[in-house]
Amino acid sequence: MSEYVKKKGLPESRDVLYENFIELTRENLHIIFCTSPVGDTLRIRCRKFPALINCCALNWFMSWPQEALISCCSYAFNELSYEHNIKKSLVDMCTQVQLDVEALTERFMMEVSRRIYVTPKSFLDMISLFLSLLKKKKGDFESNRVKYLLN
């Protein structure tokens, strides 16, 4: 910090060092706060902490493009011990399900005037659920196979 103050041609007093530290922190500190618009959580947080709205740059992230869905899904299914064509079919299926549900939510909004949010987090939850169900069903299948072979 003292080198920075010297370069600016300022004296190296404690107050000057502190002021420049605060200035640099304000310029360079970036905080990313992510929350879902679904439910009351965002509304409650904005009421409790008005600086979330007043002193922040809000970026609303909508649905992911198809390439991002495919990339995320491919990464998640990379560890599966299936042939490449089966993994590709799983990726295509999950991607298409997400895109179809997004389209159906728009249709639902037009017909019923009620919004349903399908966020990227929903997609990640679907992948996680699929992987956990696959693991559970594989375990069930193996235990049933062992029982069948022993009897």
C-alpha angles and dihedrals in degrees: 000000000000091000089055091051091047091052089053090051095241128138117262098240121145093248093051091048091050094047091050091047090054090046093052091045092053091049097046108028113098123178122196115207117184125190137158120248090219117108129354099305098094093043092050093047091050090052093048095043110031090176087075087074103025101045103030140079106235119212115188110205114203129187120328120249118252093256091057092049091050093047094048093046093047090053092049093048094043092095094054115111096228132113118276094251092053092049090048090052090051091050091049092047095050092045092050092047090054093048092047093049090050090053091047092052089057090050090048090052092052094047102039102019091232124121122224116189120223106183133179085258088062088055093049090048090051091053091047092049091048092051093047092048090048091052092048094048091047089054092048091049093050093049091049090047091052091048091050093049093048095049 
